[in-house]
Each structure stands twice: as C-alpha cells, then as structure tokens.
Amino acid sequence: MYLAFCGLVIVVALSSLGSMGGGAYSLIGAVFILVALGVLLVMNWADFVIFPLVTNLLGVSFQPAKDYRIVKTQDAVVKNVNGLFYATGYVTANVFAYTFKAEQQQQDQELKAVQAPETWERAVMNIGFPFKYHVLSAGLDVQKVRDELEGKRSFQEFQLSRAMQAQNVNEMTVTEIQRKINVLQTKIARIGEGEKPIATIMYFETTAVGVSEKAALDLLSAQIKQLEVAMSGMDVQLARIVGRELYTLFQFNFSLPTTYEEAATNFDIQS
Amino acid sequence: MDKKIFVFLGFFISSVVVLIIAGSAPLTILPAPAKLLLLLVSMALDILAFSSRYYTYLLLPFMQQRSSNIVLSNEDAYWLSTASDSVIRKDGEDYIATVYIRIPVYRSATEMSDDEKLDFSRRVSRLVGISKSPARYTAELHMMNKDYYIQQLRDTISKVENEEVQLVQNNGSPGDIERVRGKLAMWHNILDHIGGVQSFELTHYATVSARGAKEYEAVSIAQQDARELLSGIGSTFGVTPSIVTGKELLNYIEPEYLIPFSTISEQISKNVQEEVI
C-alpha cells in the first residue's frame, strides 16, 4: 500500500516535468525523480542498508530507554553501568534443516535430528562469552496455512504444465518448479500428519563489556565473528541485525509481541 | 487509528500538495528553478512518507529534537510487578506483562544413545509448537557470579592468616605453623584458580507476554498463559518448570547480570594484556 501511494507521487511528478519548460531543468528534475524512485525501492526491500547509512552519516544515535543507547551504526545497544559499557548485538539464526524449508529425505532429517544435540553442545562448549539463543514462535491457523499451501501448489503445477508444453522444454526450469512442488508437498504432508504449523523468529544475542564504548563494541564484533565460527557446524544462516529490527529485538527483552500479527509486522522481511 | 497512518498521511498529502503547486503554477509566477526546488521538496516528503512505514517511532522525535542523540524514552525500560513475578512495561495506553519460566534441563548429549538424541530433538521441536500465542524459548550461556564465593574464600584466608600470626607470636610448635601455612597456601591456590577461570552456566527458559488495559489485568493474563505453558513444557520434557521471581529475573533481562562484576576486572585486565602484547 505504502509503495503504491508513494509510487503514484513519482508517476505524477514524472508527468509534471513538462511544466518546467523543458531543457536542463526538466533533465535535473528527472534525475531527482529517478533518485527518489531508487531510494523508495531500496527502502522497500532493503531499508536496513539505507537507514544505518543515514544515521552513520548524520552521526545520530538513539536512546530507547534510560541508560541504553543504540549506536549510530545501528548494530548494537550499549548500556552504561557505572562507567562500564555493555554492548549487546543481535544475529539472525534461522535453522533451515529443522524447519519447513527442508526438502531432504526423511532419513536425512532423522540423521540431522540425531546429530543436533551433540553439535549444539560442541558449539556451546567452544564459546567463551555470554550469549542467548532465542526461538520466538507463534502457532498459525492450520486450515488457513493448508489452503495457502494448496493454492501455491496448484499455481506451481500450472507453471509446470506450461513449461512442459513449451516447444523447447527447459530442463532447468522444470527441475526448479518440481523442487518447489516437492517442498510444498512436504509441508502439506506434515500438516496432514498432525504437525502444527508455526511461525518462528530465531536469533542470537550476545553481550560484550568494556571500559569504553569503543572497546565494548570492538569486543562485540569479535564475539559475533566467533559465534559465526562456532555455529558453522549447524545448518544455520547467520546475519547481523541492524536498524529497526535491532530496536524491536531490544524491546523483546522486556516484552514480547502478544499476537502473531504483531510479531509478523516487525519482521516482514525476515519472515 | 494507528499513529503511523497519520504520520504517513501527513507527509503524503504535503508531498502531493507541493507537487501540485510545482506542476500547475505557470512559469511566469513560479520560475523553473523554484519549481525544481519544490519538486525536490516533494520527493523528500514522499520518501519520508514511505519511511513512516517502519520508522514512525524515530521520525517524530528526530524532527522535534534535532540533536545527535535522539531520546525515544527517558524512563526505565521496565518495572517489576508487586509480586516480583512479572516484568511490566507500558506500550501506549496498554500494559504488557512478561513472565519468565525456568526450564531445568540437565541432560547432556554425551550421555544419550542415538534414539534418545532423536527423541530429545523431537521434544524440542514439539516444545516450540506448544503455544498458539507467541512464546519465546531461550538457551542462555552466562558467566557465573562468584562474588559471594570469592568473598567467602577471602574471609577464610584472613582467618587462617590470623591463626598463623597467633601461632608465631605464641611460639607455637613448628609442626602446627607448617600445617597452618600449608592450609593458607591451599586457600590462596583455590582463590587464584577461581578468580582466574571464567565459569559458565547454561540455562533454559521460556517467556510469554500478555497485554491488558490495567497493570493487574496484564499480570493476571500473563500468569494464566504462563501456567498453561508450564504444564505443556512439563509434559513435553518430563521436568518441573517454575516461574522465575525476584532478583533471578534480572539474570534474563539485564546485560550486566550476564557478565557479573567479579569477572569484569579479570576480563578487562586480560584484554589490556593482549592489546599490550
């Protein structure tokens, strides 16, 4: 909705370029409009790139609560406790192999499930600093999810039949569509077996301490790198969280979203 | 209606109005450079309107304060309920109460057979799907607070030192003096070892929140949700989870409780040494 409305302004602006009498002014105007369009598109899909860039450029930091400060790079929350600085950073940690994204054979999944507790323990033993691993989950409406998945499967089946009827059948496209259908089929089958569909947000939180803010932030960055190394044994995708999601996760320390919708609006990109 | 919509509409309408002026005014009244400027303003307002989708919480304080440190809130992030069993914060007109549930899991994968490991993984999967409303499950590795233990060791050392001094002053037997000195060396060794090694503790807990128009309402709903979660966790894992109360809550909230004071000086001096080297 936001993109549609703001895009409309861009379209109107483009059509009004003629009122500038043409020439250099119209050209400069067109450049402004195109830059604005570019910013809107980046903001829509990757606001976490633009936002820290702006705050870093302006040197702006935020105080989300008493004694806390979100630094200008938007990647850490710092707490000052009697002159000691505690920097906390967050890292997404979506464990793919154990979620619906899996499309492996049942045997492969079982093997991963057997190895998981030991791999986790080994990873934890290699970490010499405090951290938290959070899994925020919310149950979804079974019927709604099933209908949605069946709709997606029908669409993919339609795509597959179109790809098969083409004069030059592209093997790559067919394989890709079949893979998507298999993933959807696995999800539908799991719901059919009685598994409850859930939405999850998984993330790491780690804290470093230092006598200055810089020392704490440097140590935090080192800890996050170590965390990535330690967790490399698990099938997990790690990415440091910046921007508004950092602020949301900071708030999760004191209160969680109370409905699924509330959680989903905060993490529409991650979900 | 959500404040976000008003902010969006404010910027959006401003953007449209400025654009209409730039587009409709004849060049005799508004020359091309002025029109270009208005177009630039309109585009900036359009971008701000779009930014309000995610950043309403920042846009207004940023415009009002215009400083390099924007204060979103100057109040404590939370407070404890009167029974010290929930963390409360205000969100708009509502109160949100959060309850922490400790999950005592002491089993290690090293002592499990493959079947037990598979069963454990499945239990964890089931645990995550217990609650229909959002719940968070956490594994926390924190440094153990050894302040009390270290203080006890120091007290013991000073007691043994007094004992040694008295024995020397009263011409005690060499055997007794030797024994006390040995004891003193032992306690010093223990203190050095305890102070020099960081000890970690892995704890597991679940968190659930509830919203209410009044503080007691939010607390009551959150406690009710927590009790439901307690029974779910208990039956899934075969353990007895408990609601965290009092000062223990701070272990799960405040960063300074993750790294207690006793370990900080040791860690900082270690970092300084590494930097010097």
Interface residues (C-beta under 8 A of the other chain):
Chain A: Y2 L3 F5 C6 V9 I10 V12 A13 S15 S16 S19 M20 G21 G23 Y25 I28 G29 F32 I33 V35 A36 V39 L40 M43 N44 D47 F51 L58 G59 V60 S61 F62 Q63 P64 A65 K66 Y68 R69 K79 V81 L84 Y86 T88 Y98 E110 A113 V114 Q115 A116 P117 E118 W120 E121 V124 I127 G128 P130 F131 K132 Y133 H134 V135 L136 S137 A138 G139 E195 K196 I198 T200 T207 V209 G210 V211 A215 L219 R244 Y247 F252 N253 F254 S255 L256 P257 T258 T259 Y260 E262 A263
Chain B: F8 F12 S15 V16 L19 A22 G23 S24 A25 L27 A32 P33 K35 L36 L39 L40 S42 M43 A44 D46 I47 A49 F50 S51 R53 Y54 Y55 Y57 L58 F62 S68 N69 I70 V71 L72 S73 N74 E75 D76 A77 Y78 V87 R89 D91 I96 A97 T98 S108 A109 T110 M112 D114 K117 L118 F120 S121 R122 S125 V128 G129 S131 K132 S133 P134 A135 R136 Y137 T138 A139 E140 L141 H142 M143 Q198 F200 L202 T207 V208 S209 A210 R211 I253 E254 P255 E256 L258 I259 I264 Q267 I268 N271
